[in-house]
Amino acid sequence: MTDLIARLEEALTPSAATKAAYIGEFYFLVDDRDEDGEECTRQIMVPWTTIKEIMAAIRARADGGR
């Protein structure tokens, strides 16, 4: 169990390793129009700063909301 906790903590702590692992993994779709005015869907990557905020929220929840 201690190994699992250590891996979870590492996975939820911003670092060069987690940034490399998570960048490009999360995105959302936005309906838009292209340069010709045609409807299209754009894929927007979730920024690293947002991923770090999500990681912090998960850590806070796991810590009892402190």
C-alpha positions as CSV (number, residue, x, y, z in Angstrom):
1,M,0.0,0.0,0.0
2,T,2.9,2.4,0.8
3,D,4.2,1.9,-2.8
4,L,0.8,2.8,-4.2
5,I,0.6,5.9,-2.1
6,A,4.0,7.0,-3.2
7,R,3.1,6.5,-6.9
8,L,-0.1,8.4,-6.4
9,E,1.7,11.3,-4.8
10,E,4.2,11.4,-7.5
11,A,1.5,11.3,-10.2
12,L,-0.3,14.2,-8.5
13,T,2.8,16.4,-7.9
14,P,3.8,18.9,-10.7
15,S,7.3,18.1,-12.0
16,A,9.1,17.8,-15.3
17,A,8.2,14.1,-15.3
18,T,4.4,14.7,-14.8
19,K,4.4,17.5,-17.3
20,A,6.0,15.3,-19.9
21,A,3.5,12.6,-19.1
22,Y,0.4,14.7,-19.2
23,I,1.0,17.4,-21.8
24,G,-1.1,16.6,-24.9
25,E,-3.1,14.0,-23.1
26,F,-6.1,16.2,-22.3
27,Y,-8.1,18.3,-24.7
28,F,-11.6,19.6,-25.4
29,L,-13.5,20.3,-28.6
30,V,-14.9,23.7,-29.6
31,D,-17.3,24.3,-32.4
32,D,-15.9,27.1,-34.6
33,R,-15.7,28.5,-38.1
34,D,-12.7,28.2,-40.3
35,E,-11.2,31.0,-42.4
36,D,-13.8,30.4,-45.1
37,G,-16.7,30.6,-42.7
38,E,-17.4,26.9,-42.7
39,E,-18.3,25.2,-39.5
40,C,-15.5,23.1,-38.0
41,T,-14.5,21.6,-34.7
42,R,-11.2,22.6,-33.1
43,Q,-9.3,20.5,-30.6
44,I,-7.9,22.6,-27.8
45,M,-5.2,21.2,-25.6
46,V,-5.7,21.7,-21.8
47,P,-2.8,24.0,-20.7
48,W,-0.2,22.7,-18.1
49,T,-1.4,25.4,-15.7
50,T,-4.9,24.0,-15.7
51,I,-3.6,20.5,-15.3
52,K,-1.6,21.6,-12.2
53,E,-4.7,23.2,-10.8
54,I,-6.6,20.0,-11.2
55,M,-3.7,18.0,-9.6
56,A,-3.8,20.5,-6.6
57,A,-7.6,20.1,-6.3
58,I,-7.3,16.3,-6.2
59,R,-4.5,16.5,-3.6
60,A,-6.6,18.9,-1.4
61,R,-9.6,16.6,-1.6
62,A,-7.5,13.6,-0.7
63,D,-6.1,15.6,2.3
64,G,-9.6,16.2,3.6
65,G,-10.2,19.5,1.9
66,R,-7.4,21.4,3.7
